[in-house]
């Protein structure tokens, strides 16, 4: 895939603007007529729905979840830190590799991140984390390469909706290696 200097600069600017966005009060979704191709998703565009429950529900583990039960149980005891009522937890899965899950504090159900992200070194200079999220927003930004597919390096935007992570868009980065 070819990148021009302008397209790389635009992708870097889009990713930096989303990651640098401070937490702010909920705002309406994108204005009428705006499309996801005109502006990158911002945390304020996807306000969290509802507030944390007074007490977290018991953790519900499926056979797949049991592989990560230690991390999930520890996280399920914590207060929601994502999208109002989810506890987002991540763990390493190798060198420069990160995977994780969101636990619904109301139901105890686990939603895994859609892929492992790796190779944070591919991100633009100044990028602070491989994952960006807010307690007051349903937006999740994953930075790096999805499932170690070299051609898929960038910022990957998702929103959580009813215990599902819905893909919004990707902003590719030029490879630095």
N, C-alpha and C positions, 0 to 999 in steps of 0.2 A: 504494500500500500504506500502511496506517495503522499507526503505532507509538504505543503508549501510553508514558508516562514509565517505567512499570515494565518494559515489554518492552525498551525501549532500555537502561535501566540494567542489566537482566539480561544482555543481549547484550554490553554493554561489560565487565561483570564477567567473563563467560565468556572473552572474548578476552584481557583483561588477565591473567587467571589462567594461561592457557596460555602466553602470551608471557613472563610473568614467572617461569615455572617454571625453577629452576636445574637444570643437568645433575645427574643423580643416578644411582646404580647401577640396573641393570635391575630392573624389578619385573614381577609377573605382569600379564597382560592384565586387562581389566575383570573385576571379580568376578562370579560367577554371579548372574543376576537383574538386573544393572545394564544399562542401555541407553544408547546414544549420546545419547538425548534427555535423560537424567537428569544427565549431567555432560559437560563438553567433553572432547575427547581431550587427553591430557597426554603429554609426551615419555616419561615413565617407563612409560606403558601400552603403548608400542610399542618394546621394546628392539631394538637392532640384532642381526641374526643373523650371527654369525661375526666374524672380525677382518680387518683389511686384509692383502692378500697382501704377501709380502716385496718384490715388484717389480710395478709396474703392467703389465698386458697391453698390447700394441700397440693403438692406437686403431683402431676399425672404423668407417669412414665410409660412410654410404649417400648416394645423390644429394642428399637433403634436407640431410643433415649437412654436405655440402660448402659450403653457403652460409655456414656459421659455422665453417669449418675452422680459422681462425686462433685464435679463442677456445677452441675445443674442444681443439686440439693443445696450447696453452699450459696449459690446465687438466689435461689427461691426464697431464702430467708431475708434477703435484702429488700430495701425499699425500691419502688419503681424508679427507673432512670431514663426511660424511653417511652415516648408516645402516651404519656399520662399514666398508663397502668401496666406497663411491661418492664421487666427486669432484663436488660440486655447484658449478656455475658460473653466474653471471648476467651480463647485459649490458643496457645501456639500449637502448630501441627508440623513443625519443622523449621529450618532456617528461613527467616523472613516469611513465614507462613502463618496465617491466622484464620481460625474458623470460630463459629459461635452460634448462639441461639437467643431468642427472645422468649421469656416466660411470661405468660399472661397471669398477672397477679390476681385477677378476678376468678379465673377458671383453673389455673394450675397447668394449663396445656403449654407444650413446648413447640416453638416454630424455629426450625434451623435456618441459619443464613443460607441463601440460595447456592453458595459456592464457597470454597476456600479462596482467600485472596493472598497473593504472595508478591514478592519482589518489590517491596516498598521503595527500593533504590531506583526504580524506574519512574517514580513520581517526580513532579517538578520540584526544584529546590524551594524550600520554604514551606512545603507541605508538612504539617505536624504529625498527623496520625493516619493509620491505614483505614480507620473507620471514624465517621463523624455522625453524631446523633445528639438529640436534645430531649430532655424530659417533657418539654412542652410542644414537641413536634413529632409527627408521624413519618418524617423524612429520614432516610438512612442513606449515607453516602459511603461506599466502599471504594478504596483507592488501591490500585495495583493491577495485577494480572489475575483474571478469573481462572481458577482451576489449572494454573500453569500453562495456559495457552498463550504463547508469546505474542500473537497478533491481537490480543485482547487487552492491552494495557490501557488504563484510563481511570476516570472517575465514573462509577456505576451508581446510578440513583434509583432508589426503591422507596416505596411507602408501605407501611403496614396497614392492612385493611382486613379486619375480622380474622386475625391469626394467619394471614397470608401476606407474603411480601410480594408486592406488585411492582414489576419493572417499569420505570418511567423513561429513562434514556441513559445513554452512555456518552461520555466526552473522551475521545481517545487522546493519548499522549504519544509523542514521538519517543521511540526507544532511545535510552541513554547509553546502552551497552553496545 
